[in-house]
């Protein structure tokens, strides 16, 4: 089996400086489930979580420390706020 190169183009990890990343792409359409304390959401992937949006979960994560590459911290999401068709607290 050939040795794989897990380095993706771009900046090193924001947390540990590592250069080994995995790219995740999963098509789940309207079968995404998100649990945030006090709320549960089922439907399409929300676009304000930093993990993709619409039909797809799509993100890169560091294989050295596990950090998801992206712009974090995120502002409060629509799920947390209970707006835009997302569920209210349970």
Buried (B, 14 or more C-beta within 10 A) or exposed (E): EEEEEBEEEEEBBBBEEBBBBEEBEEEBEEEBEBEBEEBEBEBBBBEBBBBBBBBBBBBBBBBBEEBBBEEEEEEEBBBBEEEEEBBEEE
